[in-house]
Amino acid sequence: MPDLEKFREEAREWLEANCPESIRKPVSGEDDIVWGGRNWVFKSDDQKIWLDRMAERGWTVPEWPKEYGGGGLSKEEAKVLKQEMARIKAPPPVNSFGIWMLGPALLKFGSEEQKREHLPPICRGEIRWAQGYSEPGAGSDLAALQTRADDKGDHYIVNGQKVWTSYADECDKIFCLVRTDPSAPKHEGISFLLIDMDQPGVTTKPIRLISGKSPFCETFFDDATAPKENLVGELNKGWTIAKYLLTHERAMIGGMDSSQVLGRSPGEIAADTVGRNSEGELADSFLRSDIARSDVDGWAFMLTMERYRDKSKAGEGVGAASSGLKYYGTELNKRRYELSMSASGFNALKIGDGIDSEEGEMARRWLRTKANSIEGGTSEVQLNIISKRILELPDA
């Protein structure tokens, strides 16, 4: 404990000295989030300064080994760092599918050469990764995928289509599930391959959502190439990696911050709309009760997430529990936005003059939450997994 308190003091001092004042605030819009990549444009110089300083310290991914660009911190130290960042409202220096999904998979299944090549650029926010899993005929039944990678000696030729590839039109590389043995049983003959998107054989087409935005894409491979050294793990054994990565994806989606909406809590939003009574409480008692219930559920879920993070870092793994986290976390996020829409009254109905209008951002975010229970495996699929693998219920 004395060593941990010493680390807290050092972390607090360093953060105070190195986190620019201008970015110490809750995330209120897309331009407050840094995704990084070859073509990333920073909102301000301070965003880049914050990323560069944290990357140099290894604190963009504090628990990854130092030799791969991480901070080499223990889980207890990483938790303290997170607490100290929250204390001064310091945002994550970079958000990344590379950090949340690919990185853990490479640390477990990648070769030493792959770790040294791909992990440090992820830590520095230099490469932005997309996820190539779902296909038009292989969504919930992911193992039915048909995108092929044919062996051409020192490289693979990839042909096929992926769908719901989030932000693929802005990414540099993509980690893909590809079929390398079409004659094998469905869950076999699948490999995990890394593909550079900056080549003539890869094209993307944004999919416009009900919110008016297009974070999802279709991705097409037409004789795209990938060198043999980009095969992660064993040939035709990619399903094992796929399942491992999905547990991280589902925990990531479920663990999104649902305590605030556009940088404010539903209670703060409601106070502006319905006002407060003489005792300083929200004037609408029904809305007040709904918000209180949501806050309690949010705190309980946060503590549950912390418990599973500790188990994961201790090497116990999350396994099928990730489906429970994903299901509950996304449903909680949807409820929070429903509450915020109710709390905003008439103002919530405004959509603005265009999809980039700041005035209609809450309505668009509310619409976007509907996809949370679809992406990363639908809520129905998660409930099936929970019933079979956790509750051990019989098939219908």
C-alpha positions in Angstrom: 0.0 0.0 0.0 2.8 2.6 0.7 4.2 1.9 -2.7 0.7 2.3 -4.3 0.2 5.6 -2.5 3.6 6.8 -3.6 2.6 5.9 -7.2 -0.6 7.9 -6.8 1.3 10.9 -5.7 3.7 10.6 -8.6 0.9 10.0 -11.1 -1.1 13.0 -9.7 1.9 15.3 -10.0 2.7 14.1 -13.5 -0.9 14.5 -14.7 -1.2 17.9 -13.2 2.0 19.0 -15.0 1.3 17.3 -18.4 -2.4 17.3 -19.1 -3.4 20.5 -20.9 -6.1 22.5 -19.1 -8.1 23.0 -22.2 -9.0 19.3 -22.5 -9.9 18.6 -18.9 -13.6 18.3 -19.4 -16.2 15.6 -20.1 -16.6 14.4 -23.7 -19.4 16.3 -25.2 -19.0 15.5 -28.9 -17.3 13.3 -31.5 -14.5 15.8 -32.0 -13.5 15.4 -28.3 -12.6 11.8 -29.0 -9.2 11.0 -30.5 -9.0 7.8 -32.7 -5.6 8.4 -34.2 -4.3 6.9 -37.4 -2.3 8.0 -40.4 -4.8 10.7 -41.5 -6.2 11.8 -38.1 -6.8 15.5 -37.7 -6.6 16.7 -34.1 -9.2 19.2 -32.9 -6.5 21.2 -31.2 -2.8 21.2 -30.5 -3.5 20.2 -26.9 -5.1 17.0 -28.0 -1.9 16.0 -29.8 0.3 17.2 -27.0 -1.7 15.0 -24.5 -1.5 11.9 -26.8 2.2 12.4 -27.4 3.0 12.8 -23.7 0.9 9.9 -22.6 2.4 7.7 -25.3 5.9 8.6 -24.4 5.1 7.6 -20.8 3.5 4.4 -21.9 0.2 5.3 -20.4 -2.0 5.2 -23.4 -2.1 1.4 -22.6 -0.7 1.4 -19.1 -0.8 -2.4 -18.5 0.8 -3.5 -21.7 4.5 -4.5 -21.4 7.0 -1.6 -21.9 8.8 -3.4 -24.7 5.6 -3.1 -26.8 4.9 0.6 -26.0 2.9 0.1 -22.8 3.5 1.4 -19.3 4.2 -1.9 -17.6 1.9 -1.0 -14.7 0.3 -3.5 -12.4 -3.5 -3.7 -12.4 -3.6 -1.8 -9.1 -1.4 1.0 -10.5 -3.5 1.2 -13.7 -6.6 1.6 -11.5 -5.0 4.4 -9.6 -4.0 6.1 -12.8 -7.6 5.9 -14.1 -8.8 7.4 -10.8 -6.4 10.2 -11.0 -7.3 10.9 -14.6 -10.9 11.0 -13.7 -10.2 13.4 -10.8 -9.0 16.1 -13.2 -11.4 15.1 -16.0 -8.6 14.0 -18.2 -9.9 12.2 -21.3 -8.3 9.0 -22.7 -5.5 10.2 -25.0 -6.6 7.8 -27.7 -9.5 5.4 -28.3 -8.8 2.4 -30.5 -10.1 -1.0 -31.6 -6.4 -1.8 -31.6 -6.2 -1.2 -27.9 -9.6 -2.8 -27.0 -9.6 -5.8 -29.3 -6.6 -6.5 -31.6 -3.9 -5.7 -28.9 -5.1 -8.3 -26.4 -5.4 -10.9 -29.2 -1.8 -10.2 -30.4 -0.5 -10.3 -26.9 -2.0 -13.8 -26.5 -1.7 -15.3 -30.0 0.8 -13.1 -31.9 4.4 -13.9 -32.7 7.1 -11.8 -31.1 7.7 -10.1 -34.5 4.0 -9.2 -34.8 3.9 -7.8 -31.3 6.9 -5.6 -31.9 5.6 -4.5 -35.3 2.0 -3.7 -34.5 1.6 -2.9 -30.8 3.9 0.2 -30.5 2.1 2.1 -33.3 -1.2 1.3 -31.6 0.1 2.7 -28.3 1.2 5.9 -30.1 -2.1 6.3 -32.0 -0.3 6.1 -35.3 -2.4 3.3 -36.9 -6.1 3.0 -36.7 -7.6 -0.5 -37.0 -11.0 -1.7 -38.3 -12.6 -5.1 -37.5 -13.5 -7.4 -40.4 -15.9 -10.0 -38.9 -19.6 -9.8 -40.0 -20.6 -10.4 -43.6 -24.0 -10.0 -45.4 -24.7 -13.7 -44.9 -22.7 -14.2 -41.7 -23.8 -11.9 -38.9 -25.1 -13.8 -35.8 -23.9 -17.0 -37.5 -20.4 -15.6 -37.9 -18.8 -18.9 -38.7 -20.7 -19.0 -42.0 -18.3 -16.3 -43.4 -17.2 -16.7 -47.0 -14.4 -14.1 -47.5 -11.5 -16.1 -48.8 -7.8 -15.9 -48.5 -6.0 -18.0 -51.1 -2.4 -19.1 -50.6 -0.1 -17.7 -53.3 3.2 -18.7 -51.9 4.6 -15.8 -49.9 1.2 -13.9 -49.6 -2.5 -14.4 -49.6 -5.1 -13.0 -52.1 -8.3 -11.9 -50.4 -11.7 -11.7 -52.0 -15.1 -11.1 -50.3 -17.1 -8.6 -48.4 -17.5 -7.5 -44.8 -20.3 -5.4 -43.3 -20.8 -3.2 -40.3 -17.1 -2.5 -40.3 -17.1 0.5 -37.9 -15.2 3.6 -39.3 -13.5 1.4 -41.9 -13.5 4.4 -44.3 -11.2 6.2 -41.8 -8.9 3.2 -40.9 -5.5 2.3 -42.0 -5.6 -1.5 -41.4 -8.1 -4.2 -40.7 -8.0 -7.5 -38.8 -10.1 -10.0 -40.6 -11.6 -13.5 -40.3 -11.0 -15.2 -43.6 -11.7 -18.7 -44.9 -8.5 -20.5 -45.8 -9.9 -24.0 -46.1 -13.3 -24.0 -47.8 -13.6 -27.8 -47.5 -13.3 -27.8 -43.7 -16.3 -27.8 -41.3 -17.8 -24.4 -40.7 -16.0 -23.5 -37.5 -12.7 -24.8 -38.9 -10.8 -23.6 -41.9 -11.0 -20.0 -40.7 -7.9 -17.9 -40.2 -7.1 -14.5 -38.5 -5.4 -12.2 -41.0 -4.1 -8.6 -40.8 -4.7 -6.5 -44.0 -3.5 -3.1 -45.1 -6.5 -1.0 -46.3 -4.3 1.4 -48.3 -4.2 -0.7 -51.4 -6.2 -0.9 -54.7 -7.9 -4.1 -53.7 -9.8 -2.7 -50.7 -12.7 -0.3 -51.0 -15.3 0.9 -48.4 -18.8 2.2 -48.6 -20.4 4.0 -45.6 -23.8 2.8 -44.4 -26.1 5.7 -43.3 -27.9 5.0 -40.0 -31.2 6.1 -38.7 -29.3 8.8 -36.8 -28.1 10.3 -40.1 -24.5 9.5 -39.5 -22.4 6.8 -41.2 -20.0 5.1 -38.7 -20.6 1.7 -40.2 -19.3 0.6 -43.6 -19.3 -2.2 -46.1 -15.8 -3.3 -47.0 -14.9 -5.0 -50.2 -11.8 -7.1 -51.0 -11.1 -7.6 -54.7 -7.7 -9.5 -55.0 -6.4 -7.6 -52.0 -3.0 -8.9 -50.8 -1.6 -9.7 -47.3 1.9 -11.1 -46.7 2.1 -14.5 -45.0 3.7 -12.9 -41.9 0.3 -11.2 -41.3 -1.3 -14.5 -40.4 -1.9 -14.4 -36.6 -1.8 -17.8 -34.8 -2.1 -21.1 -36.7 -3.5 -21.5 -40.2 -7.2 -22.6 -40.0 -7.3 -22.0 -36.3 -8.6 -18.4 -36.4 -11.9 -19.3 -34.7 -10.2 -19.6 -31.4 -8.7 -16.1 -31.7 -12.1 -14.8 -32.9 -13.9 -16.0 -29.8 -11.2 -14.6 -27.5 -11.4 -11.2 -29.3 -15.2 -11.2 -29.1 -15.1 -11.4 -25.3 -13.0 -8.1 -25.3 -15.3 -6.5 -27.9 -18.4 -7.3 -25.9 -16.9 -6.1 -22.6 -15.8 -3.0 -24.4 -19.2 -2.2 -25.9 -21.0 -3.0 -22.6 -18.5 -0.9 -20.6 -19.2 2.3 -22.4 -19.8 5.3 -20.1 -23.5 5.6 -19.6 -23.3 8.1 -16.7 -23.4 11.2 -18.9 -25.1 12.4 -22.1 -23.1 15.0 -24.1 -21.0 15.8 -21.1 -24.0 16.1 -18.6 -26.0 13.8 -16.4 -29.7 13.3 -17.0 -30.3 15.0 -13.7 -28.5 18.1 -14.8 -30.4 18.1 -18.1 -33.7 17.7 -16.3 -32.9 20.6 -13.9 -32.8 23.0 -16.8 -36.1 21.7 -18.2 -38.4 21.0 -15.3 -36.7 23.0 -12.6 -36.2 22.3 -8.9 -38.6 22.5 -5.9 -38.0 24.5 -2.7 -35.8 21.7 -1.4 -33.5 21.7 -4.4 -34.9 18.4 -5.8 -36.1 17.9 -9.4 -39.7 19.2 -9.5 -40.9 16.2 -11.4 -41.0 13.4 -8.8 -41.5 10.6 -11.4 -38.6 11.7 -13.5 -36.5 12.1 -10.3 -37.3 8.5 -9.3 -36.4 7.2 -12.8 -33.1 9.1 -12.8 -32.2 7.8 -9.3 -33.0 4.2 -10.3 -30.8 4.6 -13.4 -28.0 6.1 -11.3 -28.1 3.2 -8.9 -28.1 0.7 -11.7 -25.2 2.5 -13.3 -23.1 2.4 -10.2 -23.8 -1.3 -9.7 -22.9 -2.1 -13.2 -19.7 -0.1 -12.9 -18.6 -2.1 -9.9 -19.5 -5.3 -11.7 -17.3 -4.2 -14.6 -14.4 -3.4 -12.2 -14.7 -6.9 -10.7 -14.6 -8.6 -14.1 -11.6 -6.4 -15.2 -9.8 -7.5 -12.1 -10.6 -11.2 -12.8 -9.4 -10.7 -16.4 -6.1 -9.1 -15.4 -5.6 -11.8 -12.9 -5.6 -14.3 -15.7 -9.0 -15.8 -14.9 -10.7 -14.6 -18.1 -14.2 -13.3 -18.6 -15.5 -15.9 -21.0 -19.3 -16.1 -21.5 -19.8 -13.4 -18.8 -18.8 -10.9 -21.5 -22.2 -11.5 -23.0 -23.9 -10.5 -19.8 -21.8 -7.4 -19.6 -22.5 -6.5 -23.2 -26.2 -7.1 -22.9 -26.7 -5.1 -19.7 -24.3 -2.3 -20.5 -26.0 -1.6 -23.9 -29.5 -1.8 -22.4 -28.4 0.6 -19.6 -27.0 3.0 -22.2 -30.3 3.0 -24.2 -32.2 3.7 -21.0 -30.0 6.6 -20.1 -30.6 8.2 -23.4 -34.3 7.6 -23.2 -34.2 9.3 -19.8 -32.3 12.2 -21.2 -34.7 12.7 -24.1 -37.6 12.7 -21.6 -35.7 15.2 -19.4 -35.0 17.5 -22.3 -38.7 17.9 -23.2 -39.4 19.7 -26.4 -35.8 20.5 -27.0 -35.0 16.8 -27.5 -37.2 16.8 -30.7 -34.9 19.2 -32.5 -32.8 17.5 -35.1 -31.1 20.6 -36.5 -30.6 21.7 -40.1 -28.1 18.9 -41.0 -26.5 15.8 -39.6 -23.6 17.9 -38.3 -25.8 20.4 -36.5 -24.9 20.6 -32.8 -28.5 21.4 -32.0 -29.8 17.9 -32.9 -26.9 15.9 -31.4 -28.9 14.4 -28.5 -31.6 13.1 -30.8 -29.0 11.6 -33.1 -27.2 10.0 -30.2 -30.5 8.5 -28.9 -31.1 7.0 -32.3 -27.6 5.7 -32.4 -28.0 3.8 -29.1 -30.5 1.5 -30.9 -27.5 0.0 -32.7 -25.7 -0.8 -29.4 -27.9 -3.8 -28.9 -27.1 -5.1 -32.4 -23.4 -4.5 -32.9 -21.0 -6.9 -31.4 -23.7 -9.6 -31.3 -27.4 -8.9 -30.9 -29.0 -8.8 -27.5 -31.0 -12.0 -28.5 -27.7 -13.8 -29.3 -26.2 -12.6 -25.9 -29.2 -13.9 -24.0 -28.9 -17.3 -25.8 -25.2 -17.5 -24.8 -26.1 -16.5 -21.2 -28.8 -19.2 -21.0 -26.6 -21.9 -22.4 -23.1 -21.2 -21.0 -23.8 -19.5 -17.7 -27.3 -20.7 -16.6 -26.8 -24.1 -18.4 -30.4 -24.2 -19.5 -31.4 -26.8 -22.1 -32.1 -26.0 -25.7 -35.6 -25.1 -26.7 
